[in-house]
Protein backbone atom coordinates (compact mmCIF):
# COMPACT_ATOMS: atom_id res chain seq x y z
CA UNK A 1 0.00 0.00 0.00
CA UNK A 2 1.53 3.35 -0.99
CA UNK A 3 -0.05 5.18 1.93
CA UNK A 4 1.51 2.82 4.46
CA UNK A 5 4.93 3.15 2.84
CA UNK A 6 4.67 6.94 2.86
CA UNK A 7 3.57 6.98 6.51
CA UNK A 8 6.45 4.72 7.54
CA UNK A 9 8.92 6.88 5.58
CA UNK A 10 7.68 10.13 7.15
CA UNK A 11 7.70 8.69 10.69
CA UNK A 12 11.19 7.23 10.19
CA UNK A 13 12.48 10.59 8.96
CA UNK A 14 10.87 12.35 11.92
CA UNK A 15 12.44 9.95 14.45
CA UNK A 16 15.85 10.06 12.79
CA UNK A 17 16.01 13.85 12.86
CA UNK A 18 14.83 13.93 16.48
CA UNK A 19 17.48 11.42 17.61
CA UNK A 20 20.17 13.25 15.65
CA UNK A 21 19.19 16.55 17.23
CA UNK A 22 19.24 15.02 20.70
CA UNK A 23 22.76 13.63 20.28
CA UNK A 24 24.19 16.62 18.43
CA UNK A 25 26.86 18.72 20.11
CA UNK A 26 25.47 21.99 18.88
CA UNK A 27 26.94 25.43 19.15
CA UNK A 28 26.28 27.72 22.06
CA UNK A 29 22.58 28.13 22.93
CA UNK A 30 21.39 25.20 20.83
CA UNK A 31 17.85 24.28 21.89
CA UNK A 32 15.30 21.61 20.95
CA UNK A 33 11.63 22.62 20.72
CA UNK A 34 8.63 20.29 20.34
CA UNK A 35 4.87 20.62 20.35
CA UNK A 36 1.55 19.83 18.61
CA UNK A 37 0.36 21.58 15.46
CA UNK A 38 -3.21 22.03 14.18
CA UNK A 39 -4.74 23.92 11.29
CA UNK A 40 -6.46 23.70 7.95
CA UNK A 41 -5.49 23.51 4.30
CA UNK A 42 -7.17 24.29 1.00
CA UNK A 43 -6.02 22.52 -2.16
CA UNK A 44 -6.58 24.70 -5.22
CA UNK A 45 -8.39 22.06 -7.23
CA UNK A 46 -11.96 21.06 -8.09
CA UNK A 47 -13.79 18.61 -5.81
CA UNK A 48 -13.95 16.11 -8.69
CA UNK A 49 -10.21 16.14 -9.32
CA UNK A 50 -9.43 16.04 -5.59
CA UNK A 51 -11.79 13.09 -5.12
CA UNK A 52 -10.15 11.29 -8.02
CA UNK A 53 -6.71 11.72 -6.46
CA UNK A 54 -7.92 10.50 -3.06
CA UNK A 55 -9.48 7.43 -4.69
CA UNK A 56 -5.98 6.09 -5.32
CA UNK A 57 -5.86 5.43 -1.57
CA UNK A 58 -9.54 5.48 -0.52
CA UNK A 59 -11.55 3.96 -3.41
CA UNK A 60 -15.02 5.14 -2.39
CA UNK A 61 -16.66 8.43 -1.39
CA UNK A 62 -16.49 12.02 -2.52
CA UNK A 63 -14.20 14.54 -0.87
CA UNK A 64 -13.81 18.29 -0.72
CA UNK A 65 -10.35 19.90 -1.21
CA UNK A 66 -10.38 21.62 2.20
CA UNK A 67 -9.03 19.51 5.06
CA UNK A 68 -8.10 19.87 8.71
CA UNK A 69 -4.52 19.23 9.82
CA UNK A 70 -3.26 17.60 13.03
CA UNK A 71 0.31 16.71 13.83
CA UNK A 72 3.52 17.50 15.66
CA UNK A 73 6.48 19.84 15.17
CA UNK A 74 10.11 19.36 16.19
CA UNK A 75 12.45 22.33 15.89
CA UNK A 76 16.15 22.88 16.45
CA UNK A 77 17.23 26.46 17.16
CA UNK A 78 20.68 28.00 16.88
CA UNK A 79 20.74 31.37 18.60
CA UNK A 80 22.75 34.23 17.12
CA UNK A 81 25.01 35.40 19.93
CA UNK A 82 23.18 36.88 22.91
CA UNK A 83 20.11 37.95 20.90
CA UNK A 84 16.77 36.17 20.58
CA UNK A 85 17.14 35.93 16.80
CA UNK A 86 18.05 32.47 15.53
CA UNK A 87 18.16 30.06 12.64
CA UNK A 88 15.78 27.10 12.82
CA UNK A 89 15.45 23.62 11.37
CA UNK A 90 11.86 22.43 11.66
CA UNK A 91 10.35 19.01 10.98
CA UNK A 92 6.56 18.87 10.67
CA UNK A 93 4.47 15.69 10.43
CA UNK A 94 0.72 16.13 9.78
CA UNK A 95 -2.40 14.11 9.02
CA UNK A 96 -5.04 15.78 6.86
CA UNK A 97 -8.70 15.03 6.16
CA UNK A 98 -9.64 13.31 9.40
CA UNK A 99 -12.97 15.18 9.43
CA UNK A 100 -13.82 13.48 6.10
CA UNK A 101 -12.89 10.02 7.36
CA UNK A 102 -9.53 9.87 5.60
CA UNK A 103 -5.93 10.26 6.75
CA UNK A 104 -3.59 11.95 4.28
CA UNK A 105 -0.05 12.00 5.75
CA UNK A 106 2.52 14.63 4.92
CA UNK A 107 5.94 15.59 6.20
CA UNK A 108 8.00 18.72 5.66
CA UNK A 109 11.53 19.83 6.52
CA UNK A 110 11.84 23.62 6.77
CA UNK A 111 14.98 25.73 7.02
CA UNK A 112 14.27 29.23 8.26
CA UNK A 113 15.04 32.29 10.30
CA UNK A 114 13.18 33.90 13.22
CA UNK A 115 14.08 37.37 14.50
CA UNK A 116 13.78 38.78 18.01
CA UNK A 117 10.24 40.11 17.34
CA UNK A 118 8.93 36.63 16.51
CA UNK A 119 8.62 37.09 12.75
CA UNK A 120 9.66 33.92 10.94
CA UNK A 121 10.15 32.67 7.40
CA UNK A 122 11.16 29.27 6.07
CA UNK A 123 11.26 27.05 3.03
CA UNK A 124 11.91 23.39 2.36
CA UNK A 125 10.79 20.12 0.79
CA UNK A 126 7.44 18.48 1.52
CA UNK A 127 6.37 14.87 0.95
CA UNK A 128 2.70 14.02 0.38
CA UNK A 129 0.61 11.33 -1.31
CA UNK A 130 0.34 13.68 -4.29
CA UNK A 131 4.12 13.71 -4.62
CA UNK A 132 7.14 15.75 -3.63
CA UNK A 133 7.11 19.54 -3.68
CA UNK A 134 8.41 22.69 -2.05
CA UNK A 135 6.62 24.61 0.71
CA UNK A 136 7.27 28.18 1.83
CA UNK A 137 5.97 29.55 5.14
CA UNK A 138 5.84 32.84 7.04
CA UNK A 139 4.28 33.96 10.30
CA UNK A 140 4.85 34.94 13.92
CA UNK A 141 5.73 33.06 17.07
CA UNK A 142 4.42 34.54 20.31
CA UNK A 143 6.20 33.80 23.61
CA UNK A 144 4.33 33.35 26.90
CA UNK A 145 6.62 32.51 29.86
CA UNK A 146 8.51 29.69 28.18
CA UNK A 147 5.65 28.62 25.91
CA UNK A 148 5.78 29.41 22.19
CA UNK A 149 2.63 29.84 20.07
CA UNK A 150 3.32 29.90 16.30
CA UNK A 151 0.82 31.23 13.75
CA UNK A 152 1.98 30.47 10.22
CA UNK A 153 0.68 30.64 6.67
CA UNK A 154 2.27 28.17 4.24
CA UNK A 155 2.06 27.82 0.48
CA UNK A 156 2.91 24.70 -1.49
CA UNK A 157 4.32 25.62 -4.89
CA UNK A 158 2.53 23.75 -7.70
CA UNK A 159 4.41 21.43 -10.03
CA UNK A 160 3.64 18.81 -12.66
CA UNK A 161 2.50 16.29 -10.09
CA UNK A 162 0.36 18.38 -7.75
CA UNK A 163 -1.80 21.45 -7.38
CA UNK A 164 -0.99 24.48 -5.26
CA UNK A 165 -2.36 24.64 -1.73
CA UNK A 166 -2.41 27.10 1.14
CA UNK A 167 -2.58 26.31 4.86
CA UNK A 168 -2.97 28.11 8.17
CA UNK A 169 -1.52 26.36 11.21
CA UNK A 170 -0.93 27.09 14.88
CA UNK A 171 -0.20 25.18 18.08
CA UNK A 172 2.10 25.47 21.08
CA UNK A 173 5.73 24.49 21.56
CA UNK A 174 7.98 24.13 24.56
CA UNK A 175 11.70 23.68 25.07
CA UNK A 176 12.91 20.25 26.13
CA UNK A 177 16.68 20.63 25.65
CA UNK A 178 19.28 23.40 25.71
CA UNK A 179 22.97 22.80 25.24
CA UNK A 180 26.16 24.82 25.29
CA UNK A 181 29.06 24.30 22.94
CA UNK A 182 30.76 21.17 24.27
CA UNK A 183 34.07 21.76 22.49
CA UNK A 184 34.69 25.20 23.96
CA UNK A 185 33.78 24.00 27.43
CA UNK A 186 36.12 21.03 27.11
CA UNK A 187 39.00 23.20 25.92
CA UNK A 188 38.50 25.66 28.77
CA UNK A 189 38.40 22.87 31.31
CA UNK A 190 41.54 21.28 29.85
CA UNK A 191 43.35 24.62 30.07
CA UNK A 192 42.32 24.99 33.69
CA UNK A 193 43.49 21.44 34.43
CA UNK A 194 46.83 22.06 32.73
CA UNK A 195 47.37 25.23 34.71
CA UNK A 196 46.47 23.49 37.97
CA UNK A 197 48.89 20.64 37.19
CA UNK A 198 51.86 22.97 36.60
CA UNK A 199 54.44 22.62 39.42
CA UNK A 200 54.66 25.74 41.50
CA UNK A 201 58.07 27.08 42.37
CA UNK A 202 58.80 26.81 46.07
CA UNK A 203 60.31 29.90 47.57
CA UNK A 204 63.30 29.06 49.78
CA UNK A 205 64.03 31.34 52.68
CA UNK A 206 66.96 33.61 51.97
CA UNK A 207 69.83 33.97 54.43
CA UNK A 208 70.21 37.45 55.85
CA UNK A 209 73.11 39.35 54.34
CA UNK A 210 75.68 41.10 56.46
CA UNK A 211 75.65 44.86 56.16
CA UNK A 212 78.36 46.15 53.88
CA UNK A 213 80.97 48.65 54.94
CA UNK A 214 81.48 47.19 58.42
CA UNK A 215 85.05 45.96 59.06
CA UNK A 216 86.38 44.01 62.02
CA UNK A 217 88.99 45.83 64.08
CA UNK A 218 92.55 44.75 63.32
CA UNK A 219 94.86 43.61 66.08
CA UNK A 220 98.06 45.56 66.39
C-alpha positions in Angstrom: 0.0 0.0 0.0 1.5 3.4 -1.0 -0.1 5.2 1.9 1.5 2.8 4.5 4.9 3.1 2.8 4.7 6.9 2.9 3.6 7.0 6.5 6.5 4.7 7.5 8.9 6.9 5.6 7.7 10.1 7.2 7.7 8.7 10.7 11.2 7.2 10.2 12.5 10.6 9.0 10.9 12.4 11.9 12.4 10.0 14.4 15.9 10.1 12.8 16.0 13.9 12.9 14.8 13.9 16.5 17.5 11.4 17.6 20.2 13.2 15.6 19.2 16.5 17.2 19.2 15.0 20.7 22.8 13.6 20.3 24.2 16.6 18.4 26.9 18.7 20.1 25.5 22.0 18.9 26.9 25.4 19.1 26.3 27.7 22.1 22.6 28.1 22.9 21.4 25.2 20.8 17.9 24.3 21.9 15.3 21.6 20.9 11.6 22.6 20.7 8.6 20.3 20.3 4.9 20.6 20.3 1.6 19.8 18.6 0.4 21.6 15.5 -3.2 22.0 14.2 -4.7 23.9 11.3 -6.5 23.7 8.0 -5.5 23.5 4.3 -7.2 24.3 1.0 -6.0 22.5 -2.2 -6.6 24.7 -5.2 -8.4 22.1 -7.2 -12.0 21.1 -8.1 -13.8 18.6 -5.8 -14.0 16.1 -8.7 -10.2 16.1 -9.3 -9.4 16.0 -5.6 -11.8 13.1 -5.1 -10.2 11.3 -8.0 -6.7 11.7 -6.5 -7.9 10.5 -3.1 -9.5 7.4 -4.7 -6.0 6.1 -5.3 -5.9 5.4 -1.6 -9.5 5.5 -0.5 -11.6 4.0 -3.4 -15.0 5.1 -2.4 -16.7 8.4 -1.4 -16.5 12.0 -2.5 -14.2 14.5 -0.9 -13.8 18.3 -0.7 -10.3 19.9 -1.2 -10.4 21.6 2.2 -9.0 19.5 5.1 -8.1 19.9 8.7 -4.5 19.2 9.8 -3.3 17.6 13.0 0.3 16.7 13.8 3.5 17.5 15.7 6.5 19.8 15.2 10.1 19.4 16.2 12.4 22.3 15.9 16.1 22.9 16.5 17.2 26.5 17.2 20.7 28.0 16.9 20.7 31.4 18.6 22.8 34.2 17.1 25.0 35.4 19.9 23.2 36.9 22.9 20.1 37.9 20.9 16.8 36.2 20.6 17.1 35.9 16.8 18.0 32.5 15.5 18.2 30.1 12.6 15.8 27.1 12.8 15.4 23.6 11.4 11.9 22.4 11.7 10.4 19.0 11.0 6.6 18.9 10.7 4.5 15.7 10.4 0.7 16.1 9.8 -2.4 14.1 9.0 -5.0 15.8 6.9 -8.7 15.0 6.2 -9.6 13.3 9.4 -13.0 15.2 9.4 -13.8 13.5 6.1 -12.9 10.0 7.4 -9.5 9.9 5.6 -5.9 10.3 6.8 -3.6 11.9 4.3 -0.1 12.0 5.7 2.5 14.6 4.9 5.9 15.6 6.2 8.0 18.7 5.7 11.5 19.8 6.5 11.8 23.6 6.8 15.0 25.7 7.0 14.3 29.2 8.3 15.0 32.3 10.3 13.2 33.9 13.2 14.1 37.4 14.5 13.8 38.8 18.0 10.2 40.1 17.3 8.9 36.6 16.5 8.6 37.1 12.7 9.7 33.9 10.9 10.1 32.7 7.4 11.2 29.3 6.1 11.3 27.0 3.0 11.9 23.4 2.4 10.8 20.1 0.8 7.4 18.5 1.5 6.4 14.9 0.9 2.7 14.0 0.4 0.6 11.3 -1.3 0.3 13.7 -4.3 4.1 13.7 -4.6 7.1 15.8 -3.6 7.1 19.5 -3.7 8.4 22.7 -2.0 6.6 24.6 0.7 7.3 28.2 1.8 6.0 29.6 5.1 5.8 32.8 7.0 4.3 34.0 10.3 4.9 34.9 13.9 5.7 33.1 17.1 4.4 34.5 20.3 6.2 33.8 23.6 4.3 33.3 26.9 6.6 32.5 29.9 8.5 29.7 28.2 5.6 28.6 25.9 5.8 29.4 22.2 2.6 29.8 20.1 3.3 29.9 16.3 0.8 31.2 13.8 2.0 30.5 10.2 0.7 30.6 6.7 2.3 28.2 4.2 2.1 27.8 0.5 2.9 24.7 -1.5 4.3 25.6 -4.9 2.5 23.7 -7.7 4.4 21.4 -10.0 3.6 18.8 -12.7 2.5 16.3 -10.1 0.4 18.4 -7.7 -1.8 21.4 -7.4 -1.0 24.5 -5.3 -2.4 24.6 -1.7 -2.4 27.1 1.1 -2.6 26.3 4.9 -3.0 28.1 8.2 -1.5 26.4 11.2 -0.9 27.1 14.9 -0.2 25.2 18.1 2.1 25.5 21.1 5.7 24.5 21.6 8.0 24.1 24.6 11.7 23.7 25.1 12.9 20.2 26.1 16.7 20.6 25.7 19.3 23.4 25.7 23.0 22.8 25.2 26.2 24.8 25.3 29.1 24.3 22.9 30.8 21.2 24.3 34.1 21.8 22.5 34.7 25.2 24.0 33.8 24.0 27.4 36.1 21.0 27.1 39.0 23.2 25.9 38.5 25.7 28.8 38.4 22.9 31.3 41.5 21.3 29.9 43.4 24.6 30.1 42.3 25.0 33.7 43.5 21.4 34.4 46.8 22.1 32.7 47.4 25.2 34.7 46.5 23.5 38.0 48.9 20.6 37.2 51.9 23.0 36.6 54.4 22.6 39.4 54.7 25.7 41.5 58.1 27.1 42.4 58.8 26.8 46.1 60.3 29.9 47.6 63.3 29.1 49.8 64.0 31.3 52.7 67.0 33.6 52.0 69.8 34.0 54.4 70.2 37.5 55.8 73.1 39.3 54.3 75.7 41.1 56.5 75.7 44.9 56.2 78.4 46.1 53.9 81.0 48.7 54.9 81.5 47.2 58.4 85.0 46.0 59.1 86.4 44.0 62.0 89.0 45.8 64.1 92.6 44.7 63.3 94.9 43.6 66.1 98.1 45.6 66.4 
